[in-house]
Amino acid sequence: MEPHQQPADGEVTTLLRLWSDGDDQAFERVLPLVYDELHRIALRRLAGERSNVSLQATALVNELCLRLLGWDQARWQNRAHFFGVSAQVMRRVLVDIARRRRADCRGGGGAISVPLEYVDVAAPQRDSDLVALDNALEKLATVDPRRARVVELRFFGGLSMEETARALGLSVRTAYGDWAFARAWLYRALSDGGA
């Protein structure tokens, strides 16, 4: 495959379904087809974190892969479903790091040890913001799960509005409406919470 050429959705979906059915080699075959997109999502997600976390996009994708490999209940529906779940897992990885750093700061230590390569401690403020956002997003998910997923895919997954709409099976217009509502809801929740 030439650089920047997207693999066919059908090929990726077929391999994901084989992986769901227990074909361990399917993961090895699908990873090269989705890796560039996962790396691009990780780069976009980490762009806002650069001043506060020294985490390589490659390390984030590696941790994502490790977590996905250890997740036996994965029943991949299609390519969009895979990237949606990947966005959730990236969110969990980043929030886990933020929580560990917050705990470390309360304990007075310096650098922390996490399973990711190239991570070190920086200013804790961004960690507090990320944890507060995660908590608010969990509350939004109890009220409106779809709109919470839109935020998760956009903010944590780095997906464009068109990619988000496609992943959730929505029109782009509906996705934009959900995004606007969720942002206002989260702003209010974070403002009320003092974050």
N, C-alpha and C positions, 0 to 999 in steps of 0.2 A: 504494500500500500504506500502511495506517495505521501510525503508530509502534507499536513493540513487537509487530507482527504478523509471524510467521515466514513466509517464503516456503515454498511447497510443496517438499518434498525432490525430487520428480520434476522440477520446473522447473529447480532448481539442477543436478541431475544431468544433465539434458539439455544445458544450456548448457556444463557442464564437459566433457562428451563432445565437443560441437561444437568447443570450444576445443582439446581434445586432437587433434582431426582437422584442425586448422589454421585454423579460423575465428577470425581475430583479433578480429572484432567480438563474438564470444561472450564474451570476457573483459570487454569494456566493458559488456555486458548483465548478466553474472553478478556483477560487482563490487558494484553497489549492493545486490544481494540478500544478499551475505555480509559486507559491510563492517561493519555494526553488530556482528555476532558476532565478527569478527576484532578489532575495536576493544575489545570486552569482554574477550576473551582477553588482549590486550596489556595492558589496564588491570590485570587480575588478576595477570599475570606481573610487571608493574613495581611492584606495590604493595609488595613486599618490598625493592625496589631504591631507593625514593625517597630514602633518606638517603645513598645512595652513588652514585647516578647521576642526572643530570638529563636524562632521556630522556622525551620525550613519547610517549604511546601512538600518536598519529597518525604520528609519525616512524617508529616501529617497524613499523606496518602499511604505510607507504609503502615502507620498505626491503624488507619481505616481498614486496610486489607487484612491485617491481623485480626481485627475485631470481626470483620465479616466472615473470615474463615472459621472462626470459633462460634459462629452463630448458626446452629443447626436448623432452626425453624424457618430459615429464609425460604420463601416460596415466591420466586421472582416471576412477576407477571409480564414485564417487558422492560425495555431500556429506560423509559421514563420512571418506572417504579424503582429500578436499581439506583438511579441518580437521586431520587427522592429519599430513599433510605440512606444513601451515602451522605446526603446533607444532614440527616438526623444524627448519624454516627459522628460526623465532623463536629457538629454542635456538642455532642456529649464529650468528645475528646477535649475540645477547647474549654468547656465548662469544668471538666475534671481537673485540668491543669490550673485553671483560675482558682478553684476551690482548694487545691493543694497548696498553691502559693499563699492564699489567704491564711490557711492553717499554719503554714510555715512562718508567716509574718507574725502571727499571734504567739508563736513559740519562740520568736526572736532569732531564728536561724538565718543563714545566708542563702546560698543556692540550694535548690531542691533537687531531688532525684526522681525522675519520672521515666516511664518506659520509652519515651521518645528521644531521638537523638537531637542534639543541638538546641536544647532548651535551657534557658537560665532565667533567673529572677530579675525583675525590674520593678518599676513603680507599681504598687498594689492598687492604685485607683482604678485602672482599667479592669483589673480582676473583679473589683467590687461592682463595677458597672455591668460586666458580663454576667456575673452571678445574679444581680438584680434583674437584668433583662431575662435571664433564663427563668427565674421565679415568676416574673410577670407573664412571660409567654406560657408557662404551665397553667397559670390562672386563666389566661385567654383561651387556652385549649379546652378548659372545662366549660366555658361559655360558648365558644365558637371554634370548634376544631379545624374547620376548613381555613378560616382566616389565620389561625395560628400556623398552619402548614404553609400558607403563602409567605408569612414572615420567615419561617424556618428555611424555606427554599431560597428566598431572596437574600436574607441576611447571612445565614450560616452556610448555605449551599452556594451562594454567589451566582445563582441562576438569573438570567434576564427575565423580564416579565413574560415574554413569549415562551421561554423554556418552562417557567413556572406554570403558566396556563396549560401547556401541553402535558406536563407531568401530572397535573391534577384533573385533567379532562375538562377544563373550563375555557370559556371564551376569553380572549385577551382583555376585553372590556370588563368582564366580571372579575378577573384577576386584579385589574387596576383598582376597581371599587373595593375589593377585599383588602388590598394593600393599603389604600387610603384609610379605610375604617380601622384596620389593625394598628396602623401607625398612630392614629389619634387615640385609640384605646390604650395602647402601651404608653404613650406620652403621658396621658392622664394617670395611669396606674403608677408609673415611675415617679411622676411629680408628687402624687399623694403619698407615696412611700418614702419620699425624701431622697430618692436616688438621682 
